[in-house]
Amino acid sequence: MELRARGWWLLYAAAALVACSRGDPASKSRSCGEVRQIYGAKGFSLSDVPQAEISGEHLRICPQGYTCCTSEMEENLANRSRAELETALLEGSRALQATLAAQQRGFDDHFQRLLNDSERVLQEAFPGAFGELYTQSAKAFRDLYAELRLYYGGANLHLQETLAEFWARLLERLFRQLHPQLLLPDDYLDCLGKQAEPLRPFGEAPRELRLRATRAFVAARTFVQGLGVAGDVVRKVAKVPLSPECSRAVMKLVYCAHCLGVPGARPCPDYCRNVLKGCLANQADLDAEWRNLLDSMVLITDKFWGPSGAESVIGGVHYWLAEAINALQDNSDTLTTKVIQGCGNPKVNPQGPGSEEKRPRGKLALQERLPAGTLQKLVSEAKAQLRDAQDFWISLPGTLCSEKLAMSSASDERCWNGMAKGRYLPEVMGDGLANQINNPEVEVDITKPDMTIRQQIMQLKIMTNRLRGAYNGNDLDFQDASDDGSGSGSGEGCPDEVCGRKVGRKSASSRTPLTHALPGLSEREGQQTSAAARPLPRACPLLLLGLALALLAAAPRGR
């Protein structure tokens, strides 16, 4: 009889252990209805979705407690979470791309319009004022405007040499027109060209145009190019794929709460930030050079104003051309005398008009162009938008968490911390690749920066140097970043004191429970544990008491 009683007690004890290890039967049968509804709304088939929770040993990303997700569901949701984040990145960058593109079009249209208006004034006013002096040399003026457009558009032209060649060609044409009674062979015109610089046949106009145009055109074209480079960088970086480690972390962030039967739990704010700071660590490394570029672009807009500013000079090229022709006509007799002294007496053209025939000479009085309000409005809007975009890269994690990932408004017991509903206690990581060495959510290899992003960092540096040169009136011609050695896997952005460490961390899924790692935490604060370690069902204390009694009953009695 005693043996039979001991057997029943041992059987009861075994039942208690099984019940406590597997959990309360009521918790096992928790309905998956809400998860089924959400899963189906995303377009997935409900055929394999369990009606009630099942054991989660098959899960590869989410905590392995009781779950509403099969392996196929977990894989589908992981792919969906990655696609949703990539879409959010594209959408977030698309707005900035659109802003930069609109700025580029606005400034480009304005500068092109200034040059077109200048040429239009020239074509309308010069024929009546200068007659054949202009009409017979009209092609030289058209060619000049065409070359100015090419230069502004980014062509590989040396602006000062282009202007010098224009004045040389124009002098030859106009000197012949002023002296049709003379024979002027090529060698004589060569001599005339050599005499031109000390004689200054066009007065101060060539020098003034050269000084002003060099600064104005290089400032305008470099600024517009800077807008284009900034837009290209945003577009290319937005297409950089997420790493596999990031994809796992995002799945855990967004959908593992669904699998564990708490789909209403939204990610804790700091948890979300740590995941995205790890995912977007390389993007954050753009921050320094991105700020340098935008600061340089804001600074160079100062060169758009004043007598030598882009507005006045690009829209007033015709003014300096008119001043040059006026000066040539005024100095014609003195010029001829000095050219004959330096180059000899040219032969008379027997077929030309007599020397006594003087052609009527007209003069054109133009006012320098006054800046209109269009450019001022463009610059004001651009400055505000560029300043707003300065922290774009380092603000991405926070922006995406709050706008795209339904982050919880507060970190409390109701938010999702990656393991269960409860507070998220790890500190938030810094920005950039090097600061992710201890990221608790995303495994980041800080010794392997993304090469696409490193190339874009180099493009930003190159464009910033060009803008700084343009601010000083210099047109710097750098070689393309693809020829630079920075894209050869040198690990730029990884300090020696960090890269020298041995990177060895446990994955986020195997974290030490915070109640053990942080002594003194209250039981409530330490609830950030795996769903597999849920609180014991209410029946377990009684069963454990039964186990203790069984063990006492089964123990041999002393004789």
Buried (B, 14 or more C-beta within 10 A) or exposed (E): EEEEEBEEBBEBBEBBEEBBEEBBEEBBEEEBEBBBEBBEEEEBEEEEBBEEBBBBEEBEBBBBBBBBBBEBBBBBBBEBBBEBBBEBBEEBBEEBBEBBBBBBEBBBEBBBEBBEBBBEBBBEBBBEBBBEBBEBBEEBBEBBBEBBBEBBBEEEBEBEEBBBBBBBBBBBBBBBBBBBBBBBEEEBBEBBBEBBEEBBBBBEBBEBBBBBBBBBBBBBBBBBBBBBBBBBBBBBBBEBEBBEBBBBBBBBBBBBBBBBBBBEBBBBBBBBBBBBBBBBBBBBBBBBBBBBBBBBBBEBBEBBBBEBBBBBBBBBBBBBBBBBBBBBBEBBEEBBEBBEEEBEEBEEBEEEEEEEEEEEBBEBEBEEBEBEEBBBEBBEBBBEBBEEBBBBBBBBBBBBBBEBBEBBEEBEEBBBBBBBBBBBBBEBBEBBBBBBBEBBBBBBBBBEBBBBBBBBBBBBBBBBBBBBBBBEBBBBEEEEBEEBEBBEEEBBBBEEEBBEEEEEEEEBBEBEBBBEEEEEBEEEBBBBBBBBEBEBBEBBEEBBEBBEEBEEBBEEEEE
